[in-house]
Amino acid sequence: MEIVFQTIRIIDYENNVVYVRDTPETFSDYVRTLITYINDNSSIREYHTRSANTEVISCILDIVKNQIDANFVTDKMDFIAKRLLLKEQEAQTSVAHMNTNVQKGSLIQALMYDEEMDEHIYLLAKVEHTDFVDDEDFSFKSGFSKDKTKLWKSCTFRIDDPNATNFSAKVYSNNIAKYWYDNFLELDQVVSDEVNTDKAFRAIDSTLNRNVKGIAPRDHTLLRNTMITYFKSNDYIDYDTMIQSTLENYKPTELEQDKMEKVLEKIRELPEKYKFDKQFNTVPSVINARIRKVYDVCHGVQLRITDAIDDFDETIKAYRDNDGNRYIQIKTDNDLTFRRFSNK
């Protein structure tokens, strides 16, 4: 893949300045590595442009159409960088009261041409940059990391027809930052957050029902509660991270470990199978109705669970007395309910 143009600009929203940095020939190797990493990254989300006239995509189309004019291309790339500066300043103003900061870094832009597909690819990537001391002259300098895990946000456009009216984009973000795709890039989600939340939860819930519920009911209850808790307590879902931090670390009590691994394999395949994104903002209200579960206890008594339960093992317990009678023990913080059933 040919790299036609490439730039790197440091976006310093605190001092309201975009710093220009030259790109030596060796920088092309980094860009190629970066685009390969992005293409192989499964944690991306599909978007489309609102029109061909919004600022970023219109600049990109101008660049594609006028790429023989190096000064024109540089001006357009600088315009995009200045737009990011403005949007990061606006984003920082909106989050300042929460004692958080927009990640400060560098914007890499690259126009590439894929001869085999006869199309252009435009890359925008936000990467970390830090201050460091040069070990040759001990001067203070700033730069970006070649570590690909320091890629915070990216977007790739594929341009096969510069005169089209709508374009697709693939976006990666390491957090919930809406300013990147909404305010800066002016893109709309192909699949909404509501649909993603519903599809993801239903797919996982159904998989647990089919593969765990019948043979390991306790594991099913604990796993389901864990997933509900995650969906309800996280504003932003990265699917692979969620599975790793919840299911991959779970130690089954009834389910054999090899069967647990097979369940995990099925769950990892769900986004591709059911066509939902691996990154989305959660909409907890979408799954509220699906959380409710009713369990028969004995004649005339049912146990109804309506939400995620913190510290499940300490809240609901089952035990058997010496005579073989089985009981469900439920911890309560409701004084009136406790007194209704207390004989003391």
C-alpha positions in Angstrom: 0.0 0.0 0.0 1.5 3.3 -1.1 1.6 6.2 1.4 0.8 9.3 -0.5 0.9 11.9 2.3 1.5 11.7 6.0 1.6 14.3 8.8 1.8 14.4 12.6 0.5 17.3 14.6 0.7 17.7 18.4 -2.7 18.9 19.7 -2.2 21.1 22.7 -5.6 22.2 23.8 -4.3 23.7 27.1 -2.2 26.3 25.2 -4.5 26.5 22.2 -1.8 25.5 19.7 -1.1 22.8 17.1 2.6 22.0 16.9 4.0 20.9 13.5 6.4 18.0 13.4 8.3 16.8 10.4 7.9 13.2 9.3 11.1 11.5 8.2 11.1 8.6 5.7 11.2 6.1 8.6 7.9 7.4 9.8 6.2 5.5 7.0 7.2 2.2 8.6 5.3 3.3 11.7 2.2 4.3 9.7 2.2 1.0 7.9 2.4 -0.9 11.2 -0.3 1.3 12.6 -2.7 0.7 9.8 -2.1 -3.1 9.9 -2.8 -3.0 13.7 -6.0 -1.0 13.1 -7.2 -3.3 10.3 -6.6 -6.4 12.5 -8.3 -4.8 15.6 -11.7 -6.5 16.2 -12.7 -3.7 18.7 -14.0 -1.3 16.0 -17.4 0.2 15.3 -19.0 0.9 12.0 -20.1 4.5 11.2 -21.2 6.5 8.2 -20.9 10.1 7.3 -23.9 12.5 7.8 -23.2 14.0 4.4 -20.3 14.6 2.1 -20.2 18.2 3.2 -19.2 17.9 6.8 -15.8 19.4 7.5 -13.6 16.4 8.0 -14.8 14.2 5.1 -15.0 17.2 2.8 -11.4 18.0 3.5 -10.5 14.4 2.9 -12.3 14.3 -0.4 -10.5 17.6 -1.4 -7.2 15.9 -0.5 -8.0 12.9 -2.7 -9.0 15.0 -5.6 -6.1 17.4 -5.4 -3.2 15.2 -4.1 -0.8 16.5 -6.7 -0.8 19.9 -4.9 1.3 19.3 -1.8 0.7 22.7 -0.3 -3.1 22.3 -0.7 -3.0 18.9 0.9 -0.9 20.2 3.9 -3.3 23.1 4.4 -6.3 20.7 4.5 -4.6 18.3 6.9 -3.7 21.3 9.1 -7.4 22.4 9.0 -8.4 19.0 10.2 -5.9 19.2 13.1 -7.1 22.6 14.1 -10.7 21.3 14.1 -9.6 18.6 16.5 -8.0 21.2 18.7 -11.3 23.1 18.8 -13.3 20.0 19.6 -10.9 18.9 22.3 -11.1 22.3 23.9 -14.9 22.1 23.9 -14.8 18.5 25.3 -12.4 19.6 28.1 -14.7 22.4 29.1 -17.6 20.0 29.3 -15.7 17.4 31.5 -13.6 19.8 33.7 -16.2 19.8 36.5 -15.8 16.0 36.8 -12.0 16.3 37.5 -11.1 14.5 34.3 -9.1 15.5 31.3 -9.2 14.8 27.6 -6.2 12.7 26.7 -3.5 14.9 25.3 -1.6 13.6 22.3 -0.7 13.7 18.7 -2.9 13.4 15.6 -1.5 11.3 12.8 -3.0 11.6 9.3 -2.1 9.6 6.3 -3.5 9.3 2.8 -2.8 5.9 1.3 -3.6 4.3 -2.0 -4.5 0.6 -2.4 -3.5 -0.3 -6.0 -5.1 -3.7 -5.8 -8.5 -2.4 -4.8 -8.1 0.9 -6.7 -9.2 3.0 -3.7 -7.8 5.5 -1.2 -7.7 5.0 2.5 -7.5 7.9 4.9 -6.2 7.4 8.4 -6.7 9.6 11.4 -5.2 8.3 14.7 -4.8 9.9 18.1 -1.7 8.6 19.9 -0.1 9.4 23.2 2.8 11.8 23.3 5.0 12.5 26.3 7.9 14.7 27.4 11.3 13.0 27.6 15.0 13.7 28.0 17.1 13.1 25.0 20.0 10.8 26.1 22.4 12.4 23.6 22.2 16.1 24.5 20.1 15.8 27.6 17.6 18.3 26.2 13.9 18.1 26.9 11.8 16.9 24.0 8.3 15.6 23.3 7.3 12.7 21.1 4.8 9.8 20.6 5.1 6.2 21.6 5.7 3.5 19.0 3.8 1.2 21.4 0.6 0.4 19.6 -1.3 0.1 22.9 -0.9 3.9 23.2 -3.2 4.3 20.2 -6.2 6.0 21.8 -8.5 6.7 18.9 -8.6 6.0 15.2 -10.7 6.3 12.2 -10.3 5.0 8.7 -12.2 6.0 5.6 -12.1 4.0 2.4 -12.7 6.3 -0.6 -13.4 4.4 -3.9 -15.5 7.1 -5.4 -14.7 10.7 -4.3 -18.0 11.9 -5.8 -20.2 9.6 -3.7 -22.6 11.2 -1.2 -22.1 8.9 1.7 -19.0 7.2 3.1 -18.4 4.4 5.6 -15.9 4.7 8.5 -14.4 2.3 11.0 -13.7 3.8 14.4 -11.8 2.7 17.4 -11.9 4.4 20.7 -10.4 3.4 24.1 -13.1 5.1 26.1 -16.5 6.7 25.9 -15.3 10.0 24.4 -18.2 11.1 22.2 -16.4 14.1 20.9 -14.2 12.0 18.6 -16.9 10.5 16.4 -19.7 12.9 17.0 -18.3 16.4 17.3 -14.9 16.0 15.5 -15.6 13.5 12.7 -19.4 14.1 12.5 -20.3 10.5 12.1 -23.4 8.5 12.9 -23.6 4.9 14.2 -24.6 2.2 11.8 -26.0 0.2 14.7 -27.4 2.3 17.6 -26.3 2.0 21.2 -29.8 0.7 22.1 -29.7 -2.0 19.5 -26.1 -3.0 20.5 -27.0 -3.2 24.2 -30.1 -5.3 23.5 -28.4 -7.6 21.0 -25.3 -8.2 23.1 -27.2 -8.9 26.3 -29.8 -11.1 24.7 -27.1 -13.1 22.9 -25.1 -13.7 26.0 -28.2 -14.5 28.1 -29.4 -17.0 25.5 -26.0 -18.7 25.3 -25.9 -19.1 29.1 -29.5 -20.4 29.1 -28.8 -23.0 26.4 -25.4 -24.2 27.6 -25.2 -23.7 31.4 -28.7 -23.3 32.9 -29.7 -27.0 32.7 -26.5 -28.6 33.8 -25.1 -26.0 36.3 -27.9 -23.9 37.6 -25.8 -22.2 40.3 -23.1 -21.2 37.8 -25.8 -20.0 35.5 -27.2 -17.7 38.2 -23.8 -16.3 39.2 -22.7 -15.8 35.6 -25.9 -14.1 34.6 -25.7 -11.8 37.7 -22.1 -10.9 36.8 -23.1 -9.9 33.3 -26.1 -7.9 34.5 -23.8 -6.1 37.0 -21.3 -5.3 34.3 -23.9 -3.9 31.9 -25.5 -1.8 34.6 -22.3 -0.4 36.1 -20.4 0.4 32.9 -21.3 3.3 30.6 -19.0 2.0 27.9 -18.6 -1.6 26.7 -15.6 -3.0 25.0 -16.8 -6.5 24.4 -13.4 -8.3 24.6 -12.5 -6.5 27.7 -15.9 -7.3 29.3 -15.5 -11.0 28.6 -12.0 -11.1 29.8 -12.7 -9.3 33.1 -15.9 -11.3 33.9 -16.2 -14.7 32.3 -12.6 -15.6 31.7 -11.8 -15.1 35.3 -14.8 -17.0 36.6 -14.1 -20.3 38.4 -17.2 -22.6 38.0 -18.6 -24.4 41.0 -20.6 -27.0 39.1 -19.7 -26.7 35.4 -16.6 -28.6 34.3 -13.8 -26.3 33.2 -13.6 -27.7 29.7 -17.3 -27.0 29.2 -16.8 -23.6 30.5 -14.1 -23.0 27.9 -16.6 -24.1 25.2 -19.2 -21.6 26.5 -16.6 -18.9 26.4 -15.7 -19.8 22.8 -19.4 -19.5 21.9 -19.7 -16.1 23.6 -16.6 -14.7 21.9 -18.3 -15.5 18.5 -21.5 -13.7 19.3 -20.7 -10.2 17.9 -20.0 -11.7 14.4 -22.9 -14.2 14.6 -25.5 -11.7 15.6 -24.0 -8.6 14.0 -23.5 -6.2 16.9 -20.6 -3.9 17.5 -17.8 -4.8 20.0 -17.8 -1.2 21.3 -20.8 0.7 22.3 -22.3 2.9 25.0 -24.6 1.0 27.3 -28.3 1.8 27.6 -29.3 0.0 30.8 -33.0 0.7 30.4 -33.0 -1.5 27.3 -32.2 -4.6 29.4 -34.3 -3.9 32.5 -37.2 -6.0 31.4 -34.8 -8.9 30.6 -33.2 -8.9 34.0 -36.2 -10.0 35.9 -36.2 -13.7 36.9 -38.8 -15.6 39.0 -37.8 -18.7 40.9 -40.3 -21.1 42.5 -39.4 -21.7 46.2 -42.4 -23.7 47.5 -46.1 -23.7 47.2 -47.3 -20.1 47.4 -43.8 -18.6 47.5 -41.7 -17.3 44.6 -38.4 -15.5 44.6 -38.2 -12.6 42.1 -34.9 -11.0 41.2 -35.3 -7.6 39.5 -31.8 -6.2 39.2 -28.1 -7.0 39.6 -27.1 -8.1 43.1 -23.9 -7.0 44.7 -22.1 -9.7 46.6 -24.5 -12.4 45.4 -23.0 -15.2 47.6 -23.6 -13.2 50.8 -27.1 -12.0 49.8 -28.8 -15.2 48.8 -27.6 -18.6 50.2 -29.0 -22.1 50.1 -28.4 -24.7 52.8 -29.7 -28.0 54.1 -30.3 -28.8 57.8 -29.4 -32.0 59.6 -32.9 -33.4 58.8 -32.4 -32.9 55.1 -34.7 -29.8 54.9 -33.6 -27.3 52.3 -33.8 -23.5 52.8 -33.1 -20.3 51.0 -31.6 -17.6 53.2 -31.8 -14.0 52.0 -30.1 -11.0 53.6 -32.4 -8.0 54.0 -31.8 -4.3 54.7 -35.6 -3.6 54.7 -36.7 -3.3 58.4 -40.4 -3.6 57.7 -40.0 -6.8 55.7 -37.7 -8.3 58.3 -40.2 -7.6 61.1 -43.1 -9.1 59.1 -41.3 -12.5 59.1 -39.5 -12.2 62.4 -40.8 -14.1 65.4 -38.5 -12.4 67.9 
